Amino acid sequence: MIRLRRTCVSILAVATLTTGNSLPSSQAADRIAELQAAAATSNKSDWGHWGPNPEKYSSWTTHSNRLIPAYTFGIDLKAFAGENSVYRDEDGIKNLYGYLPEKTLNPKAEYFDQTDIYKLQEAAVAAGKKRVILFVFDGMDWQTTRNAAIVKAGKVAYDEGRGEGLAFLDYRGAKTDFGYFVTSPHNDGTAVNVDKQTVTTPGGKLRGGYDVTLGGEAPWSKVTDAQYPIGKSEITPHAYTDSASSATSLMAGIKSYNAAINVDATGNGVLPIARTLQDDGFAIGVVTSVPISHATPACAYANNVHRNDYQDITRDLIGRPSVFNPNGLPGVDVLMGGGWGIDQDKDGSQGKNFVPGNRYITDDDLAAIDVANGGKYVVAQRTSGEPGPEVLNAAVSQAKKQQQRLFGYFGVERGHLPYRTADGNYDPVVNVGNPSSAKAEAYSKEDLRENVTLQQMALAAVDLLQSRSDCWWLMVESGDVDWANHSNNIDSSIGAVISGDDAFRAVVKWIEENGGWDETALILTADHGHYFHLVQPEVLVQKSAD
């Protein structure tokens, strides 16, 4: 385990998380935090609301069936969007879902499907790309993106289309494209047996699909039935996705039930693209700002009938025998994220083989993978009194020198990295919810000093992956966007988007300085949307100080 102090310059900026520089210093006090605190406390707001009820600031705290944007760099979307959309083809839709969802065929569809992101990665490799990078801003729909762009740019610059104001919106240093896709799952309501790794009620309770007349033809289109995006329409009820089903679509190219980790609707395992590429000699990296075996990082590599079987999912990721893969998988080359310090004695959702202790990785598994014990991973975890970036720097240096893999484990009380807020600082305000979940998170000096940022982890990953192979695949998840949106916290949501945008900017700079775009494809997207409505966009514009 690495706990060394380093004073030499490396690829990572050695800095704590106590300050941010996302907004010009001339701007005034934390307006977005004030808006959030007032709206969350009173549950009233005239400038915006979460959910279908405009009379309440919060009437919905989970996902929606909104169309989701995708941004590509080094490749385009022509093979899947517009006239090539699967939603214009009845047989294509049947092949995709296994049935023809009601009112889903649309001969004029410009949108494509979430599974096409998998196909896009396949196409990139077939076209000769040696480095494939997938950024997943969990829960970031078009509306969430626009909120952050308004704050970052200090103006309301657009009301439709790709937009401007964030690095991934503005970057033109490579061929780039923009489109949007359907995220609806195969079904919702499937039950499973985690111990037996079987599906017990195939088919679920509510089927997926997309009705353009209700949901809109583009992400910014008006929704004609406010209940439709949340699966409650009396006209055309369609299921909305969770992060597991959607990530399975992104990584493995199939539709499945909500909670599935790279298994089909009947529970049969499928191969995510990372494992296919690994068989062809690609190094594999997985980075997230939330726990290491949450749905999105899980679907980058693992198999399981349920997303909450965290310890077994981690075993797949690190190459240990698991309940689904008893012989073990090869494991990823780089795994970094949150979950450090999250201990519990019981967890029924993980089945009979749950081991008390850390919820996401057992002590025995962590010890087994550590190079100090003959394992394959240099372990860098949050260490008392040590700056997180220095701990990570030292681990990267050792892993490169010894040609080893890298496991990074960080986080705060709830398992994620510290929330950065819209003003660039780390001082969240009150959420929406019951008293325990609504309480604003507060970080100690140690929380900020001993952790790292998504940007630092992403740079560490590309540096180590490049040292292991000329060909590599990397998934970077800004998972705190989703967590903030679940809390109906616009301040933390905007901060999370900007934090992910900083990681994108840093990776793009690395690409430009290390061979450019000829052999690199980067896709930035989300797995699903939430249900925020910005009624008065100008309210998010930070006013200059007098």
Secondary structure, DSSP 8 states (H G I E B T S, - for coil): -------S--SS----SS---SS-TTB-S-HHHHHHHHHHHHT--SSEEESS-TTSSBS--S-B---EEEEEESS--TTTSGGG-GGG-HHHHHHHHSS--TT---TT---EETHHHHHHHHHHHHTT-SEEEEEE-TT--HHHHHHHHHHHHTS---SSSS--SSHHHH--SS-EEEEEEE---SEE---EETTTTEESSTT-SEE----HHHH-SSTTS--S-TTGGGT--SSS------HHHHHHHHHH----BTT-BSB-TTS-B---HHHHHHHTT-EEEEEEEEETTSHHHHHTT--BS-TT-HHHHHHHHHT---SS-TT-----SEEEEE-TT-EES--GGG-TT--SEESSS-HHHHHHHBGGGT-SEEEEE--TTS-HHHHHHHHHHHHHHHT-EEEEE---TTSS-----TTSSS-----SSSHHHHS-----HHHHHS---HHHHHHHHHHHHHHH-SSEEEEEE-THHHHHHHTT-HHHHHHHHHHHHHHHHHHHHHHHHTTTTTTEEEEEE-S-B--EEES-GGGGS--B--
